[in-house]
Amino acid sequence: MDGMNNVKNIIDIGALEDIAPLGARTVTTTFGDIAIFRTADDDVFALLDECPHKQGPLSQGIVHGTSVTCPLHNWVISLQSGEAQGLDVGCTPRFTVKVEAGRVLLSLP
């Protein structure tokens, strides 16, 4: 779900500074709740707010580097790909998100 060209479903999530570094914010969409993550380097990522293991709320997990650890069973999920890391197997859907003029913009397909 990459790219924002020719996309009409763009949601302005808010200012980047409104999301704490290593924090997350959720937005409810027709696709379900989507978690918007901010890394320590101010990169932003968007994943469905469900761990692929037992649907734990990833938005309540711990962000470290470009990963988030699920609060339920400590699965580590890549913010870049949505893939479970290590020996765990599964993938969380990801969405395109970017920062433009200090605003976080989420693109829905």
N, CA and C atoms as a LAMMPS dump frame, in Angstrom:
ITEM: TIMESTEP
0
ITEM: NUMBER OF ATOMS
327
ITEM: BOX BOUNDS ff ff ff
-5.0000000000000000e+02 5.0000000000000000e+02
-5.0000000000000000e+02 5.0000000000000000e+02
-5.0000000000000000e+02 5.0000000000000000e+02
ITEM: ATOMS id mol type element x y z
1 1 1 N 0.824 -1.177 0
2 1 2 C 0 0 0
3 1 3 C 0.875 1.251 0
4 2 1 N 1.856 1.244 -0.882
5 2 2 C 2.811 2.338 -0.925
6 2 3 C 2.377 3.417 -1.898
7 3 1 N 2.899 4.606 -1.698
8 3 2 C 2.694 5.703 -2.623
9 3 3 C 1.491 6.541 -2.281
10 4 1 N 1.637 7.852 -2.493
11 4 2 C 0.515 8.75 -2.243
12 4 3 C 0.085 9.45 -3.525
13 5 1 N 0.647 9.051 -4.658
14 5 2 C 0.253 9.652 -5.918
15 5 3 C -1.137 9.148 -6.288
16 6 1 N -1.973 10.066 -6.762
17 6 2 C -3.327 9.728 -7.195
18 6 3 C -4.169 9.083 -6.101
19 7 1 N -3.899 9.415 -4.859
20 7 2 C -4.663 8.86 -3.752
21 7 3 C -5.583 9.947 -3.222
22 8 1 N -6.847 9.618 -3.078
23 8 2 C -7.803 10.604 -2.602
24 8 3 C -8.117 10.44 -1.123
25 9 1 N -7.826 9.291 -0.565
26 9 2 C -8.168 9.015 0.826
27 9 3 C -6.993 9.31 1.745
28 10 1 N -6.733 10.586 1.964
29 10 2 C -5.64 10.996 2.837
30 10 3 C -6.235 11.609 4.089
31 11 1 N -5.794 11.125 5.233
32 11 2 C -6.271 11.618 6.515
33 11 3 C -5.142 12.386 7.193
34 12 1 N -5.428 13.616 7.582
35 12 2 C -4.478 14.428 8.343
36 12 3 C -4.599 13.987 9.8
37 13 1 N -3.573 13.303 10.29
38 13 2 C -3.579 12.763 11.655
39 13 3 C -3.325 13.862 12.685
40 14 1 N -2.536 14.856 12.304
41 14 2 C -2.182 15.939 13.218
42 14 3 C -0.714 16.281 13.061
43 15 1 N -0.242 17.122 13.953
44 15 2 C 1.154 17.544 13.904
45 15 3 C 2.064 16.428 14.395
46 16 1 N 3.233 16.306 13.766
47 16 2 C 4.21 15.306 14.198
48 16 3 C 4.532 15.49 15.678
49 17 1 N 4.66 16.723 16.114
50 17 2 C 5.02 16.996 17.515
51 17 3 C 3.942 16.542 18.504
52 18 1 N 2.742 16.261 18.017
53 18 2 C 1.675 15.771 18.897
54 18 3 C 1.823 14.288 19.228
55 19 1 N 2.689 13.601 18.496
56 19 2 C 2.98 12.188 18.784
57 19 3 C 4.347 12.163 19.453
58 20 1 N 4.404 11.658 20.659
59 20 2 C 5.669 11.627 21.395
60 20 3 C 6.687 10.746 20.674
61 21 1 N 7.978 11.123 20.706
62 21 2 C 8.994 10.213 20.167
63 21 3 C 8.866 8.856 20.86
64 22 1 N 8.977 7.786 20.087
65 22 2 C 8.797 6.407 20.562
66 22 3 C 7.366 6.169 21.039
67 23 1 N 6.438 6.941 20.495
68 23 2 C 5.029 6.814 20.869
69 23 3 C 4.168 6.453 19.681
70 24 1 N 2.859 6.403 19.942
71 24 2 C 1.908 6.041 18.896
72 24 3 C 0.596 6.777 19.124
73 25 1 N -0.152 6.856 18.056
74 25 2 C -1.509 7.407 18.095
75 25 3 C -2.352 6.499 17.211
76 26 1 N -3.617 6.334 17.559
77 26 2 C -4.48 5.494 16.725
78 26 3 C -5.559 6.339 16.059
79 27 1 N -5.984 5.869 14.914
80 27 2 C -7.075 6.498 14.178
81 27 3 C -8.004 5.372 13.718
82 28 1 N -9.292 5.577 13.892
83 28 2 C -10.281 4.588 13.48
84 28 3 C -10.661 4.844 12.028
85 29 1 N -10.584 3.783 11.218
86 29 2 C -10.912 3.884 9.797
87 29 3 C -11.821 2.722 9.419
88 30 1 N -12.25 2.706 8.18
89 30 2 C -13.058 1.588 7.694
90 30 3 C -12.228 0.307 7.611
91 31 1 N -10.908 0.435 7.663
92 31 2 C -10.018 -0.728 7.648
93 31 3 C -9.765 -1.253 9.055
94 32 1 N -10.277 -0.554 10.061
95 32 2 C -10.012 -0.883 11.461
96 32 3 C -9.142 0.2 12.072
97 33 1 N -8.75 -0.002 13.315
98 33 2 C -7.883 0.966 13.974
99 33 3 C -6.474 0.855 13.395
100 34 1 N -5.914 2.003 13.051
101 34 2 C -4.559 2.056 12.504
102 34 3 C -3.69 2.809 13.5
103 35 1 N -2.551 2.218 13.823
104 35 2 C -1.6 2.838 14.746
105 35 3 C -0.552 3.591 13.945
106 36 1 N -0.34 4.841 14.327
107 36 2 C 0.696 5.67 13.719
108 36 3 C 1.832 5.76 14.732
109 37 1 N 3.015 5.317 14.352
110 37 2 C 4.168 5.267 15.253
111 37 3 C 5.185 6.333 14.866
112 38 1 N 5.83 6.909 15.882
113 38 2 C 6.928 7.863 15.675
114 38 3 C 8.169 7.293 16.329
115 39 1 N 9.251 7.209 15.563
116 39 2 C 10.502 6.688 16.115
117 39 3 C 11.29 7.828 16.759
118 40 1 N 12.386 7.479 17.399
119 40 2 C 13.262 8.481 18.013
120 40 3 C 13.86 9.406 16.96
121 41 1 N 13.963 8.927 15.706
122 41 2 C 14.517 9.716 14.612
123 41 3 C 13.445 10.487 13.845
124 42 1 N 12.221 10.526 14.384
125 42 2 C 11.082 11.227 13.785
126 42 3 C 10.579 10.596 12.49
127 43 1 N 10.905 9.332 12.267
128 43 2 C 10.289 8.602 11.161
129 43 3 C 8.893 8.183 11.614
130 44 1 N 7.958 8.091 10.683
131 44 2 C 6.612 7.66 11.018
132 44 3 C 6.247 6.416 10.212
133 45 1 N 5.475 5.553 10.845
134 45 2 C 5.024 4.31 10.234
135 45 3 C 3.572 4.082 10.632
136 46 1 N 2.834 3.368 9.799
137 46 2 C 1.435 3.07 10.091
138 46 3 C 1.175 1.585 9.886
139 47 1 N 0.635 0.957 10.929
140 47 2 C 0.277 -0.454 10.887
141 47 3 C -1.136 -0.624 11.424
142 48 1 N -1.813 -1.657 10.952
143 48 2 C -3.075 -2.033 11.582
144 48 3 C -2.767 -2.267 13.057
145 49 1 N -3.62 -1.793 13.945
146 49 2 C -3.34 -1.857 15.382
147 49 3 C -3.652 -3.242 15.95
148 50 1 N -3.113 -4.275 15.296
149 50 2 C -3.329 -5.659 15.741
150 50 3 C -2.077 -6.482 15.491
151 51 1 N -1.563 -7.08 16.535
152 51 2 C -0.458 -8.013 16.386
153 51 3 C -0.953 -9.228 15.595
154 52 1 N -0.135 -9.783 14.713
155 52 2 C -0.574 -10.955 13.946
156 52 3 C -0.725 -12.207 14.805
157 53 1 N -0.262 -12.178 16.045
158 53 2 C -0.322 -13.341 16.923
159 53 3 C -1.703 -13.492 17.552
160 54 1 N -2.064 -12.593 18.445
161 54 2 C -3.352 -12.669 19.146
162 54 3 C -4.08 -11.332 19.115
163 55 1 N -3.804 -10.538 18.087
164 55 2 C -4.45 -9.25 17.856
165 55 3 C -4.25 -8.248 19.001
166 56 1 N -3.117 -8.334 19.677
167 56 2 C -2.789 -7.362 20.724
168 56 3 C -2.676 -5.961 20.141
169 57 1 N -2.976 -4.93 20.935
170 57 2 C -2.931 -3.554 20.454
171 57 3 C -1.488 -3.043 20.337
172 58 1 N -0.952 -3.063 19.142
173 58 2 C 0.43 -2.649 18.935
174 58 3 C 0.674 -1.204 19.371
175 59 1 N -0.355 -0.367 19.298
176 59 2 C -0.212 1.031 19.69
177 59 3 C 0.147 1.184 21.168
178 60 1 N -0.109 0.155 21.952
179 60 2 C 0.223 0.181 23.374
180 60 3 C 1.544 -0.51 23.669
181 61 1 N 2.243 -0.926 22.609
182 61 2 C 3.521 -1.606 22.765
183 61 3 C 4.665 -0.626 22.931
184 62 1 N 5.86 -1.171 23.032
185 62 2 C 7.069 -0.379 23.206
186 62 3 C 7.761 -0.244 21.858
187 63 1 N 7.974 1.007 21.433
188 63 2 C 8.673 1.29 20.181
189 63 3 C 10.169 1.356 20.474
190 64 1 N 10.948 0.644 19.673
191 64 2 C 12.41 0.648 19.805
192 64 3 C 12.999 0.499 18.418
193 65 1 N 13.873 1.459 18.064
194 65 2 C 14.412 1.459 16.704
195 65 3 C 13.272 1.6 15.713
196 66 1 N 13.177 0.66 14.778
197 66 2 C 12.071 0.648 13.815
198 66 3 C 11.205 -0.583 14.036
199 67 1 N 11.007 -0.915 15.303
200 67 2 C 10.166 -2.051 15.676
201 67 3 C 9.259 -1.659 16.828
202 68 1 N 8.224 -2.461 17.033
203 68 2 C 7.348 -2.303 18.189
204 68 3 C 7.174 -3.684 18.81
205 69 1 N 7.186 -3.736 20.143
206 69 2 C 6.97 -4.991 20.853
207 69 3 C 5.541 -5.025 21.357
208 70 1 N 4.812 -6.053 20.979
209 70 2 C 3.416 -6.197 21.371
210 70 3 C 3.314 -6.319 22.892
211 71 1 N 2.354 -5.618 23.512
212 71 2 C 2.222 -5.676 24.968
213 71 3 C 1.669 -6.999 25.494
214 72 1 N 1.084 -7.83 24.642
215 72 2 C 0.492 -9.079 25.135
216 72 3 C 1.499 -10.203 25.316
217 73 1 N 2.251 -10.511 24.261
218 73 2 C 3.144 -11.676 24.315
219 73 3 C 4.555 -11.377 23.825
220 74 1 N 4.902 -10.085 23.777
221 74 2 C 6.264 -9.643 23.438
222 74 3 C 6.732 -9.987 22.027
223 75 1 N 5.8 -10.183 21.093
224 75 2 C 6.219 -10.342 19.708
225 75 3 C 6.79 -9.019 19.232
226 76 1 N 7.877 -9.062 18.465
227 76 2 C 8.489 -7.856 17.916
228 76 3 C 8.076 -7.759 16.445
229 77 1 N 7.489 -6.611 16.094
230 77 2 C 6.971 -6.386 14.749
231 77 3 C 7.754 -5.243 14.101
232 78 1 N 8.221 -5.461 12.873
233 78 2 C 8.918 -4.416 12.123
234 78 3 C 7.924 -3.333 11.728
235 79 1 N 8.249 -2.083 12.04
236 79 2 C 7.397 -0.976 11.628
237 79 3 C 7.502 -0.736 10.128
238 80 1 N 8.621 -1.133 9.533
239 80 2 C 8.836 -0.918 8.1
240 80 3 C 8.05 -1.901 7.242
241 81 1 N 7.959 -3.152 7.674
242 81 2 C 7.321 -4.178 6.842
243 81 3 C 6.054 -4.776 7.447
244 82 1 N 5.885 -4.645 8.764
245 82 2 C 4.756 -5.286 9.44
246 82 3 C 5.034 -6.735 9.803
247 83 1 N 6.203 -7.25 9.399
248 83 2 C 6.558 -8.653 9.63
249 83 3 C 7.01 -8.894 11.072
250 84 1 N 6.602 -10.046 11.612
251 84 2 C 7.098 -10.483 12.915
252 84 3 C 8.584 -10.789 12.78
253 85 1 N 9.342 -10.509 13.829
254 85 2 C 10.783 -10.692 13.813
255 85 3 C 11.182 -11.951 14.58
256 86 1 N 12.426 -12.366 14.404
257 86 2 C 12.928 -13.539 15.105
258 86 3 C 12.271 -14.807 14.584
259 87 1 N 11.934 -15.708 15.494
260 87 2 C 11.329 -16.984 15.115
261 87 3 C 9.827 -16.894 14.917
262 88 1 N 9.219 -15.768 15.309
263 88 2 C 7.773 -15.603 15.16
264 88 3 C 7.425 -15.357 13.697
265 89 1 N 6.243 -15.828 13.296
266 89 2 C 5.819 -15.711 11.903
267 89 3 C 4.449 -15.047 11.846
268 90 1 N 4.338 -14.051 11.012
269 90 2 C 3.072 -13.355 10.817
270 90 3 C 3.348 -11.955 10.299
271 91 1 N 2.321 -11.311 9.815
272 91 2 C 2.483 -9.969 9.254
273 91 3 C 1.261 -9.134 9.573
274 92 1 N 1.507 -7.907 9.963
275 92 2 C 0.455 -6.93 10.209
276 92 3 C 0.381 -6.012 8.995
277 93 1 N -0.816 -5.758 8.462
278 93 2 C -0.916 -4.857 7.311
279 93 3 C -0.36 -3.472 7.634
280 94 1 N 0.337 -2.9 6.663
281 94 2 C 0.893 -1.566 6.852
282 94 3 C 0.23 -0.609 5.87
283 95 1 N 0.323 0.659 6.196
284 95 2 C -0.286 1.704 5.389
285 95 3 C 0.747 2.782 5.128
286 96 1 N 0.552 3.531 4.055
287 96 2 C 1.472 4.606 3.704
288 96 3 C 1.188 5.822 4.573
289 97 1 N 2.251 6.362 5.137
290 97 2 C 2.15 7.559 5.974
291 97 3 C 3.386 8.401 5.716
292 98 1 N 3.211 9.72 5.767
293 98 2 C 4.353 10.608 5.577
294 98 3 C 4.138 11.882 6.378
295 99 1 N 5.223 12.617 6.537
296 99 2 C 5.16 13.922 7.19
297 99 3 C 5.363 14.978 6.118
298 100 1 N 4.443 15.917 6.054
299 100 2 C 4.52 16.995 5.078
300 100 3 C 4.2 18.29 5.796
301 101 1 N 5.112 19.24 5.77
302 101 2 C 4.945 20.532 6.44
303 101 3 C 4.611 20.346 7.924
304 102 1 N 5.227 19.337 8.533
305 102 2 C 5.028 19.095 9.954
306 102 3 C 3.758 18.359 10.3
307 103 1 N 2.962 17.984 9.292
308 103 2 C 1.707 17.269 9.513
309 103 3 C 1.889 15.809 9.121
310 104 1 N 1.276 14.908 9.888
311 104 2 C 1.327 13.479 9.609
312 104 3 C 0.123 13.133 8.744
313 105 1 N 0.393 12.592 7.553
314 105 2 C -0.666 12.267 6.59
315 105 3 C -0.703 10.768 6.344
316 106 1 N -1.868 10.185 6.553
317 106 2 C -2.086 8.758 6.356
318 106 3 C -2.848 8.565 5.051
319 107 1 N -2.363 7.652 4.23
320 107 2 C -3.004 7.346 2.957
321 107 3 C -3.718 6.011 3.061
322 108 1 N -4.993 6.01 2.721
323 108 2 C -5.761 4.762 2.707
324 108 3 C -6.028 4.364 1.267
325 109 1 N -5.992 3.063 0.987
326 109 2 C -6.218 2.609 -0.398
327 109 3 C -7.671 2.831 -0.827
